[in-house]
Amino acid sequence: MRLGFAVKVLGKEGIKSSDARRWQNSPHLKFSIQYAHTVFDYLEATGITMYRLASDFAPYLTHPDLPQFHNQLEEAHDELVELGQRAQKMNLRLSFHPSQYILLNSPKEELTESSIREFVAASTMLDMMGCGPEGVVVTHVGGVYGDREGSIARFIKNYNERLPEVAKKRVVLENDDKSYSVADTLRIHEATGVRLIFDHQHHSCINDGEMTHEEACCASLKTWGSNGRPKIHFSSPRLEKRTVMRRDKESGKKKAFECAPLMTQHADMVDSDVFIPFARSVRELCGVEFDVMCEAKSKDLAVIQLREDLRAAGDFVVE
């Protein structure tokens, strides 16, 4: 089992994840790759073997109005290959997760086209780095747009008919916390063959009541077949009360109000008392090995703590 985190390193100061400068300052993929080597140094030192690259790793690469950025993959070809070779030597699993605005079921043609460009770009980078089928590009179904069935059908149609093969072999689908459950992603898998990512916290927020977390996870894991080791997303909900600034109706002034926690918010660390029994149950139920992307707020610090807890449990092998 590999454990990983997304983008930002918290355990050491001063490590950048990508060249985040504005377009006026001529950011470039080559600089992001240099930063990635520094991230890899940290991952190697801490023994972390899974990492999600920043969604803007190649800045403005697909922006339709900034053609000066469109050739970054060719310009950084050798550097990308070298980065991928290093990842393979480290047994480091890499992935991308484009922003929530990159999706396949939008009724707006312009957004669909730009999303396809993003999926192709991320997939091409993984190809250039020599990543196996475990190197994936994660996405969600998208919006409902007042018509759930129509929106699901639009995702299926765009995936099957418009997504180029270079992206189709990399894109994987995750259940979300507001609109589309595991039952929905399983329907889409049956119509497209897209592999599924199970998100534990999202399943707590939205599910059809017919599948336990373990059953939903196993159903998602099995969609991978022999096409690489599956992975899941795991986080624990933040349970502390929230302080929200709102305008007071009587005074008209902004005031701090104490509110209940939201199930959609992530805690700083992973609750191993929940994760370990869950992982054991999944192992017993379907016997499929899987990796875990920890989406806790403390990122690499949460990974290190969870790894210690798993090793202390005595029946998990953490790579």
Contacts in CASP RR format, 6 or more apart in sequence:
PFRMAT RR
TARGET T0000
AUTHOR 0000-0000-0000
METHOD contacts of the structure
MODEL  1
MRLGFAVKVLGKEGIKSSDARRWQNSPHLKFSIQYAHTVFDYLEATGITM
YRLASDFAPYLTHPDLPQFHNQLEEAHDELVELGQRAQKMNLRLSFHPSQ
YILLNSPKEELTESSIREFVAASTMLDMMGCGPEGVVVTHVGGVYGDREG
SIARFIKNYNERLPEVAKKRVVLENDDKSYSVADTLRIHEATGVRLIFDH
QHHSCINDGEMTHEEACCASLKTWGSNGRPKIHFSSPRLEKRTVMRRDKE
SGKKKAFECAPLMTQHADMVDSDVFIPFARSVRELCGVEFDVMCEAKSKD
LAVIQLREDLRAAGDFVVE
1 279 0 8 1.000
1 289 0 8 1.000
1 290 0 8 1.000
1 291 0 8 1.000
1 292 0 8 1.000
1 310 0 8 1.000
1 316 0 8 1.000
1 317 0 8 1.000
1 318 0 8 1.000
1 319 0 8 1.000
2 49 0 8 1.000
2 50 0 8 1.000
2 93 0 8 1.000
2 231 0 8 1.000
2 291 0 8 1.000
2 292 0 8 1.000
2 318 0 8 1.000
2 319 0 8 1.000
3 48 0 8 1.000
3 49 0 8 1.000
3 50 0 8 1.000
3 291 0 8 1.000
3 292 0 8 1.000
3 294 0 8 1.000
3 303 0 8 1.000
3 306 0 8 1.000
3 307 0 8 1.000
3 310 0 8 1.000
3 318 0 8 1.000
4 48 0 8 1.000
4 49 0 8 1.000
4 50 0 8 1.000
4 51 0 8 1.000
4 52 0 8 1.000
4 93 0 8 1.000
4 291 0 8 1.000
4 292 0 8 1.000
4 293 0 8 1.000
4 294 0 8 1.000
4 300 0 8 1.000
4 303 0 8 1.000
5 48 0 8 1.000
5 50 0 8 1.000
5 51 0 8 1.000
5 52 0 8 1.000
5 293 0 8 1.000
5 294 0 8 1.000
5 295 0 8 1.000
5 296 0 8 1.000
5 299 0 8 1.000
5 300 0 8 1.000
5 302 0 8 1.000
5 303 0 8 1.000
6 51 0 8 1.000
6 52 0 8 1.000
6 97 0 8 1.000
6 293 0 8 1.000
6 295 0 8 1.000
6 299 0 8 1.000
7 17 0 8 1.000
7 18 0 8 1.000
7 52 0 8 1.000
7 53 0 8 1.000
7 54 0 8 1.000
7 299 0 8 1.000
8 17 0 8 1.000
8 299 0 8 1.000
9 15 0 8 1.000
9 17 0 8 1.000
9 39 0 8 1.000
9 42 0 8 1.000
9 299 0 8 1.000
9 300 0 8 1.000
10 298 0 8 1.000
10 299 0 8 1.000
10 300 0 8 1.000
10 301 0 8 1.000
11 42 0 8 1.000
11 300 0 8 1.000
11 301 0 8 1.000
12 42 0 8 1.000
15 35 0 8 1.000
15 38 0 8 1.000
15 39 0 8 1.000
15 42 0 8 1.000
16 35 0 8 1.000
16 38 0 8 1.000
17 32 0 8 1.000
17 35 0 8 1.000
17 36 0 8 1.000
17 39 0 8 1.000
17 53 0 8 1.000
17 54 0 8 1.000
18 32 0 8 1.000
18 35 0 8 1.000
18 36 0 8 1.000
18 53 0 8 1.000
18 54 0 8 1.000
18 56 0 8 1.000
18 57 0 8 1.000
18 59 0 8 1.000
19 27 0 8 1.000
19 28 0 8 1.000
19 29 0 8 1.000
19 31 0 8 1.000
19 32 0 8 1.000
19 35 0 8 1.000
19 59 0 8 1.000
20 27 0 8 1.000
20 54 0 8 1.000
20 56 0 8 1.000
20 59 0 8 1.000
21 27 0 8 1.000
21 59 0 8 1.000
23 59 0 8 1.000
23 60 0 8 1.000
23 63 0 8 1.000
23 66 0 8 1.000
23 69 0 8 1.000
27 59 0 8 1.000
27 60 0 8 1.000
28 59 0 8 1.000
28 72 0 8 1.000
28 75 0 8 1.000
28 76 0 8 1.000
29 57 0 8 1.000
29 58 0 8 1.000
29 59 0 8 1.000
29 61 0 8 1.000
29 72 0 8 1.000
29 73 0 8 1.000
29 75 0 8 1.000
29 76 0 8 1.000
29 79 0 8 1.000
29 80 0 8 1.000
30 72 0 8 1.000
30 75 0 8 1.000
30 76 0 8 1.000
30 79 0 8 1.000
32 54 0 8 1.000
32 57 0 8 1.000
32 58 0 8 1.000
32 59 0 8 1.000
33 76 0 8 1.000
33 79 0 8 1.000
33 80 0 8 1.000
33 83 0 8 1.000
36 53 0 8 1.000
36 57 0 8 1.000
36 83 0 8 1.000
37 83 0 8 1.000
37 86 0 8 1.000
39 51 0 8 1.000
40 83 0 8 1.000
40 86 0 8 1.000
40 87 0 8 1.000
40 90 0 8 1.000
40 92 0 8 1.000
42 48 0 8 1.000
42 300 0 8 1.000
43 49 0 8 1.000
43 51 0 8 1.000
43 90 0 8 1.000
43 92 0 8 1.000
44 90 0 8 1.000
46 300 0 8 1.000
46 304 0 8 1.000
48 300 0 8 1.000
48 303 0 8 1.000
48 304 0 8 1.000
49 90 0 8 1.000
49 91 0 8 1.000
49 92 0 8 1.000
49 93 0 8 1.000
49 319 0 8 1.000
50 92 0 8 1.000
50 93 0 8 1.000
50 94 0 8 1.000
50 95 0 8 1.000
50 231 0 8 1.000
50 291 0 8 1.000
50 292 0 8 1.000
50 293 0 8 1.000
51 92 0 8 1.000
51 93 0 8 1.000
51 94 0 8 1.000
51 95 0 8 1.000
52 94 0 8 1.000
52 95 0 8 1.000
52 96 0 8 1.000
52 97 0 8 1.000
52 293 0 8 1.000
53 94 0 8 1.000
53 95 0 8 1.000
53 96 0 8 1.000
55 96 0 8 1.000
55 97 0 8 1.000
55 98 0 8 1.000
55 99 0 8 1.000
55 102 0 8 1.000
55 122 0 8 1.000
57 96 0 8 1.000
57 125 0 8 1.000
58 69 0 8 1.000
58 72 0 8 1.000
58 73 0 8 1.000
58 76 0 8 1.000
58 121 0 8 1.000
58 125 0 8 1.000
59 69 0 8 1.000
59 72 0 8 1.000
60 66 0 8 1.000
60 69 0 8 1.000
61 69 0 8 1.000
61 70 0 8 1.000
61 72 0 8 1.000
61 73 0 8 1.000
61 121 0 8 1.000
62 70 0 8 1.000
62 114 0 8 1.000
62 117 0 8 1.000
62 118 0 8 1.000
62 121 0 8 1.000
63 69 0 8 1.000
64 114 0 8 1.000
73 80 0 8 1.000
73 121 0 8 1.000
73 124 0 8 1.000
73 125 0 8 1.000
73 128 0 8 1.000
77 128 0 8 1.000
80 125 0 8 1.000
80 128 0 8 1.000
80 129 0 8 1.000
81 128 0 8 1.000
81 129 0 8 1.000
81 130 0 8 1.000
83 129 0 8 1.000
84 94 0 8 1.000
84 129 0 8 1.000
84 130 0 8 1.000
84 131 0 8 1.000
86 92 0 8 1.000
87 94 0 8 1.000
87 129 0 8 1.000
87 131 0 8 1.000
88 130 0 8 1.000
91 319 0 8 1.000
93 134 0 8 1.000
93 135 0 8 1.000
93 231 0 8 1.000
93 291 0 8 1.000
94 126 0 8 1.000
94 129 0 8 1.000
94 131 0 8 1.000
94 135 0 8 1.000
95 126 0 8 1.000
95 135 0 8 1.000
95 136 0 8 1.000
95 137 0 8 1.000
95 138 0 8 1.000
95 231 0 8 1.000
95 293 0 8 1.000
96 122 0 8 1.000
96 125 0 8 1.000
96 126 0 8 1.000
96 136 0 8 1.000
96 137 0 8 1.000
96 138 0 8 1.000
97 137 0 8 1.000
97 138 0 8 1.000
97 139 0 8 1.000
98 115 0 8 1.000
98 118 0 8 1.000
98 119 0 8 1.000
98 122 0 8 1.000
98 137 0 8 1.000
98 138 0 8 1.000
98 139 0 8 1.000
100 140 0 8 1.000
100 142 0 8 1.000
101 111 0 8 1.000
101 115 0 8 1.000
102 114 0 8 1.000
102 115 0 8 1.000
102 118 0 8 1.000
102 119 0 8 1.000
102 139 0 8 1.000
103 111 0 8 1.000
103 115 0 8 1.000
103 139 0 8 1.000
103 140 0 8 1.000
103 141 0 8 1.000
103 142 0 8 1.000
103 143 0 8 1.000
103 155 0 8 1.000
104 112 0 8 1.000
104 115 0 8 1.000
104 116 0 8 1.000
104 119 0 8 1.000
104 139 0 8 1.000
104 142 0 8 1.000
104 154 0 8 1.000
104 155 0 8 1.000
104 158 0 8 1.000
104 159 0 8 1.000
104 163 0 8 1.000
105 141 0 8 1.000
105 142 0 8 1.000
105 143 0 8 1.000
105 145 0 8 1.000
105 151 0 8 1.000
105 152 0 8 1.000
105 154 0 8 1.000
105 155 0 8 1.000
105 158 0 8 1.000
106 112 0 8 1.000
106 115 0 8 1.000
106 142 0 8 1.000
106 143 0 8 1.000
106 145 0 8 1.000
106 154 0 8 1.000
107 145 0 8 1.000
107 154 0 8 1.000
112 158 0 8 1.000
112 162 0 8 1.000
116 158 0 8 1.000
116 162 0 8 1.000
116 163 0 8 1.000
116 164 0 8 1.000
116 167 0 8 1.000
119 137 0 8 1.000
119 139 0 8 1.000
119 163 0 8 1.000
119 167 0 8 1.000
119 170 0 8 1.000
119 171 0 8 1.000
120 164 0 8 1.000
120 166 0 8 1.000
120 167 0 8 1.000
122 137 0 8 1.000
122 167 0 8 1.000
122 170 0 8 1.000
123 137 0 8 1.000
123 166 0 8 1.000
123 167 0 8 1.000
123 169 0 8 1.000
123 170 0 8 1.000
123 171 0 8 1.000
124 166 0 8 1.000
126 132 0 8 1.000
126 135 0 8 1.000
126 136 0 8 1.000
126 137 0 8 1.000
126 170 0 8 1.000
127 166 0 8 1.000
127 170 0 8 1.000
132 228 0 8 1.000
133 169 0 8 1.000
133 227 0 8 1.000
133 228 0 8 1.000
134 228 0 8 1.000
134 229 0 8 1.000
134 231 0 8 1.000
134 291 0 8 1.000
135 170 0 8 1.000
136 170 0 8 1.000
136 171 0 8 1.000
136 172 0 8 1.000
136 195 0 8 1.000
136 197 0 8 1.000
136 231 0 8 1.000
137 167 0 8 1.000
137 170 0 8 1.000
137 171 0 8 1.000
137 172 0 8 1.000
138 171 0 8 1.000
138 172 0 8 1.000
138 173 0 8 1.000
138 174 0 8 1.000
138 197 0 8 1.000
139 171 0 8 1.000
139 172 0 8 1.000
139 173 0 8 1.000
139 174 0 8 1.000
140 173 0 8 1.000
140 174 0 8 1.000
140 176 0 8 1.000
140 180 0 8 1.000
141 151 0 8 1.000
141 152 0 8 1.000
141 155 0 8 1.000
141 173 0 8 1.000
141 176 0 8 1.000
141 179 0 8 1.000
141 180 0 8 1.000
141 184 0 8 1.000
141 185 0 8 1.000
141 188 0 8 1.000
142 151 0 8 1.000
142 155 0 8 1.000
142 176 0 8 1.000
142 179 0 8 1.000
142 180 0 8 1.000
143 151 0 8 1.000
143 179 0 8 1.000
144 151 0 8 1.000
144 179 0 8 1.000
145 151 0 8 1.000
148 179 0 8 1.000
152 180 0 8 1.000
152 184 0 8 1.000
152 187 0 8 1.000
152 188 0 8 1.000
155 188 0 8 1.000
156 188 0 8 1.000
156 191 0 8 1.000
156 192 0 8 1.000
159 168 0 8 1.000
159 171 0 8 1.000
159 188 0 8 1.000
159 192 0 8 1.000
159 194 0 8 1.000
160 191 0 8 1.000
160 192 0 8 1.000
163 171 0 8 1.000
168 194 0 8 1.000
171 194 0 8 1.000
172 194 0 8 1.000
172 195 0 8 1.000
172 196 0 8 1.000
172 197 0 8 1.000
173 185 0 8 1.000
173 188 0 8 1.000
173 189 0 8 1.000
173 194 0 8 1.000
173 195 0 8 1.000
173 196 0 8 1.000
173 197 0 8 1.000
174 185 0 8 1.000
174 196 0 8 1.000
174 197 0 8 1.000
174 198 0 8 1.000
174 199 0 8 1.000
174 202 0 8 1.000
174 233 0 8 1.000
175 181 0 8 1.000
175 182 0 8 1.000
175 184 0 8 1.000
175 185 0 8 1.000
175 196 0 8 1.000
175 197 0 8 1.000
175 198 0 8 1.000
175 199 0 8 1.000
175 202 0 8 1.000
175 203 0 8 1.000
175 206 0 8 1.000
175 216 0 8 1.000
175 220 0 8 1.000
176 199 0 8 1.000
176 202 0 8 1.000
176 206 0 8 1.000
177 199 0 8 1.000
177 201 0 8 1.000
177 202 0 8 1.000
177 205 0 8 1.000
177 206 0 8 1.000
177 263 0 8 1.000
177 264 0 8 1.000
178 205 0 8 1.000
178 206 0 8 1.000
178 264 0 8 1.000
179 206 0 8 1.000
180 206 0 8 1.000
181 203 0 8 1.000
181 206 0 8 1.000
181 207 0 8 1.000
181 208 0 8 1.000
182 196 0 8 1.000
182 198 0 8 1.000
182 203 0 8 1.000
182 207 0 8 1.000
182 211 0 8 1.000
182 216 0 8 1.000
182 219 0 8 1.000
182 220 0 8 1.000
183 207 0 8 1.000
183 208 0 8 1.000
183 210 0 8 1.000
183 211 0 8 1.000
185 196 0 8 1.000
185 220 0 8 1.000
186 196 0 8 1.000
186 219 0 8 1.000
186 220 0 8 1.000
186 223 0 8 1.000
188 194 0 8 1.000
189 195 0 8 1.000
189 196 0 8 1.000
189 223 0 8 1.000
193 223 0 8 1.000
194 223 0 8 1.000
195 223 0 8 1.000
195 224 0 8 1.000
195 227 0 8 1.000
195 230 0 8 1.000
196 219 0 8 1.000
196 220 0 8 1.000
196 223 0 8 1.000
196 224 0 8 1.000
197 220 0 8 1.000
197 230 0 8 1.000
197 231 0 8 1.000
197 232 0 8 1.000
197 233 0 8 1.000
198 216 0 8 1.000
198 217 0 8 1.000
198 220 0 8 1.000
198 221 0 8 1.000
198 232 0 8 1.000
198 233 0 8 1.000
199 232 0 8 1.000
199 233 0 8 1.000
199 234 0 8 1.000
199 295 0 8 1.000
200 213 0 8 1.000
200 217 0 8 1.000
200 232 0 8 1.000
200 233 0 8 1.000
200 234 0 8 1.000
200 235 0 8 1.000
200 278 0 8 1.000
201 233 0 8 1.000
201 234 0 8 1.000
201 235 0 8 1.000
201 236 0 8 1.000
201 237 0 8 1.000
201 263 0 8 1.000
201 264 0 8 1.000
201 266 0 8 1.000
201 295 0 8 1.000
202 233 0 8 1.000
203 213 0 8 1.000
203 216 0 8 1.000
203 217 0 8 1.000
204 213 0 8 1.000
204 237 0 8 1.000
204 263 0 8 1.000
205 263 0 8 1.000
205 264 0 8 1.000
207 216 0 8 1.000
211 219 0 8 1.000
213 278 0 8 1.000
214 278 0 8 1.000
214 281 0 8 1.000
214 282 0 8 1.000
214 285 0 8 1.000
215 285 0 8 1.000
217 232 0 8 1.000
217 278 0 8 1.000
217 282 0 8 1.000
218 282 0 8 1.000
218 285 0 8 1.000
218 286 0 8 1.000
218 288 0 8 1.000
220 230 0 8 1.000
220 232 0 8 1.000
221 230 0 8 1.000
221 232 0 8 1.000
221 282 0 8 1.000
221 286 0 8 1.000
221 288 0 8 1.000
221 290 0 8 1.000
222 286 0 8 1.000
222 288 0 8 1.000
223 230 0 8 1.000
224 230 0 8 1.000
224 288 0 8 1.000
229 289 0 8 1.000
229 290 0 8 1.000
229 291 0 8 1.000
230 288 0 8 1.000
230 290 0 8 1.000
230 291 0 8 1.000
231 290 0 8 1.000
231 291 0 8 1.000
231 292 0 8 1.000
231 293 0 8 1.000
232 290 0 8 1.000
232 291 0 8 1.000
232 292 0 8 1.000
232 293 0 8 1.000
233 292 0 8 1.000
233 293 0 8 1.000
233 295 0 8 1.000
234 270 0 8 1.000
234 275 0 8 1.000
234 292 0 8 1.000
234 293 0 8 1.000
234 294 0 8 1.000
234 295 0 8 1.000
235 266 0 8 1.000
235 267 0 8 1.000
235 270 0 8 1.000
235 294 0 8 1.000
235 295 0 8 1.000
235 296 0 8 1.000
236 266 0 8 1.000
236 267 0 8 1.000
236 269 0 8 1.000
236 270 0 8 1.000
236 271 0 8 1.000
236 274 0 8 1.000
236 275 0 8 1.000
236 296 0 8 1.000
237 261 0 8 1.000
237 262 0 8 1.000
237 263 0 8 1.000
237 264 0 8 1.000
237 265 0 8 1.000
237 266 0 8 1.000
237 267 0 8 1.000
238 261 0 8 1.000
238 262 0 8 1.000
238 265 0 8 1.000
238 266 0 8 1.000
238 267 0 8 1.000
238 268 0 8 1.000
238 297 0 8 1.000
239 261 0 8 1.000
239 267 0 8 1.000
240 261 0 8 1.000
241 258 0 8 1.000
241 259 0 8 1.000
241 260 0 8 1.000
241 261 0 8 1.000
242 258 0 8 1.000
242 259 0 8 1.000
242 260 0 8 1.000
242 261 0 8 1.000
242 262 0 8 1.000
242 265 0 8 1.000
243 256 0 8 1.000
243 257 0 8 1.000
243 258 0 8 1.000
243 259 0 8 1.000
244 256 0 8 1.000
244 257 0 8 1.000
244 258 0 8 1.000
244 259 0 8 1.000
245 254 0 8 1.000
245 255 0 8 1.000
245 256 0 8 1.000
245 257 0 8 1.000
246 254 0 8 1.000
246 255 0 8 1.000
246 257 0 8 1.000
247 253 0 8 1.000
247 254 0 8 1.000
247 255 0 8 1.000
248 254 0 8 1.000
248 255 0 8 1.000
266 295 0 8 1.000
266 296 0 8 1.000
266 297 0 8 1.000
267 296 0 8 1.000
267 297 0 8 1.000
268 296 0 8 1.000
268 297 0 8 1.000
268 298 0 8 1.000
268 302 0 8 1.000
269 296 0 8 1.000
269 298 0 8 1.000
269 301 0 8 1.000
269 302 0 8 1.000
269 305 0 8 1.000
269 306 0 8 1.000
270 294 0 8 1.000
270 296 0 8 1.000
270 302 0 8 1.000
270 305 0 8 1.000
270 306 0 8 1.000
272 305 0 8 1.000
272 306 0 8 1.000
272 309 0 8 1.000
272 310 0 8 1.000
272 313 0 8 1.000
275 306 0 8 1.000
275 309 0 8 1.000
276 309 0 8 1.000
276 310 0 8 1.000
276 313 0 8 1.000
276 316 0 8 1.000
279 292 0 8 1.000
279 316 0 8 1.000
280 315 0 8 1.000
282 288 0 8 1.000
282 290 0 8 1.000
292 306 0 8 1.000
294 302 0 8 1.000
294 303 0 8 1.000
294 306 0 8 1.000
296 302 0 8 1.000
298 305 0 8 1.000
307 318 0 8 1.000
310 316 0 8 1.000
310 318 0 8 1.000
311 318 0 8 1.000
END
